[in-house]
């Protein structure tokens, strides 16, 4: 798997032609997205260049502590980003932070323990980034759905509480639907992978000159690891967050304005 | 009339605000055993008062007593199985009428006699297997009542039980409620915007206006 290619800045600059094309289409059809396209191109350049240097430093230092620090920063930013999508869920930050931490730690821990990857920065950084990124998306979608579901089903939840059901029993159908919606996107894309689209890792490895068999196997490992991390993240986030809708006396709190 | 009926609920200077609005403003009133109608125009705080009685809501100030003990001293779950609230809009769980009844009876730790609960709520036994999504609003309302009755409650809190119904269905539900009282040793607290309904079903009346209890007492005194 030890393949490497060199990509020059000139090649990157040449690919900007496609960005210019996108901006031209937007201008031509009055989509009014030229500004956003420019910002997206600049931000992606700056952010990826910065993280590229950071990763190079971490690879060079070759210490697990720097890896953990980078992953912790990713988890914190992930939780902050996901919280914005879960605006209807009171106190969503801590459940999200906990969900991303547990999903990241358990998935990475498991793949290392099973001997899939060596516990070195070269594996932990990219895999950790993918795991945390997907866990963030899944938990954000799950909590977004949870907030919508609770506000749509207030009457039903309260009618169930009125029977002497616990908050957990009253919220169970809602939590189940939220968990499903957090997981379903990745499950669906995993089903169609290779047929409708080529996943990023495989594309990257093929471009870098790797053997196609290796590229496919590594991609499968990552897809399976992501399925696990997404399920863990959605489960932890919904299980912790639904409680914030209820008081200790098993009452449904007023809606968040 | 019900002067000697024991006091079921006592509200002492109860206030509650929601979204910056004072929904209940220092309400003091007693609700005796029997049938009590809480009346008043819409927005006067009737439904909120009902939700206080089984602790679905908590007052900001004041206290509510049930059988001479503050509500806060009761386990809310046990309380809600004894003091059952049937909300204004039907909100059954997905599934059949029977699965709803079974869930509720199970919460109360009771075996289910679906036929009896349905009969008490004025529904044929055949409704047990019906999917709740295929019921009319009136049938759902009755299924909600049957579900509450499956827990064997001592008090029924009914929030505008006939508001969504036409006159024929309303008369039928009122007949059912009158029969329930005859057949079971159960107290009813009924919220209604209609004084005539209070006259037909209640023997004690609490009248709310703009979140204040402006009158409470025996029916013939309040609605003379």
Interface residues (C-beta under 8 A of the other chain):
Chain A: X155 X156 X158 X159 X160 X161 X162 X163 X164 X165 X166 X169 X173 X247 X249 X250 X251 X252 X254 X257
Chain B: X18 X19 X54 X55 X56 X57 X58 X76 X77 X78 X79 X80 X81 X84 X85 X86 X87 X89 X91 X92 X93 X94 X103 X104 X107 X108 X144 X147 X148 X151
